[in-house]
Amino acid sequence: MKCFALLVCSLLFSSLPVLQAPIYSPAPSETQPASLSVPAPKLLSRAEVHELIETAAEKHNLPLAFVKSIVAAESAFRSDAVSAKGALGLMQVMPSTAMMFGLDASVPDQNVEAGTRYLAQLVARYRNTTRNWMKRSIAAYNAGPGNVDKYKGVPPFRETRTYVTRVLGYMKIYRKAGA
């Protein structure tokens, strides 16, 4: 009986045409025009980056070598840098930090402006309270002011301690070079 049912089913279904789903292909009017596509971030030249750093450092009354050292440590002067945590650009600014200042972290000049303004706030916070204000400002830029305050100085995180040492090393180089 089972064999007969299988035979009838196979004969019945073998005579039906095979249906295929049509492949969707958008009409030319449905595609997005090239003018609306988002361009890849432009990688700035070293001279363009230096100009942005110089302008922001001067505006916020910070030493050029200091801001340049942060940029070197954060992004190696790459305007298209993106961290695994979502920090963007030359100064590896989190989008939320840039938004606090009404700026866009993905735009290089706004990125440097946001990062330098934040750095200036950190310097103002620690400059008159301790003799190690520069180390604390650098550490706070990396690990956050909450951690610097909690540990009453550079936090015991290997990444932050290495970062502070690297930034200070760059500063020594850039000061000697007259930056």
Secondary structure, DSSP 8 states (H G I E B T S, - for coil): -HHHHHHHHHHHHHTS-----------GGGS--GGGS--------HHHHHHHHHHHHHHTT--HHHHHHHHHHHHTT-TT-B-TT--BTTTTB-HHHHHHTT--TTSHHHHHHHHHHHHHHHHHHHHTT-TTHHHHHHHHHHH-HHHHHHTTSS-S-HHHHHHHHHHHHHHHHHHHTT-
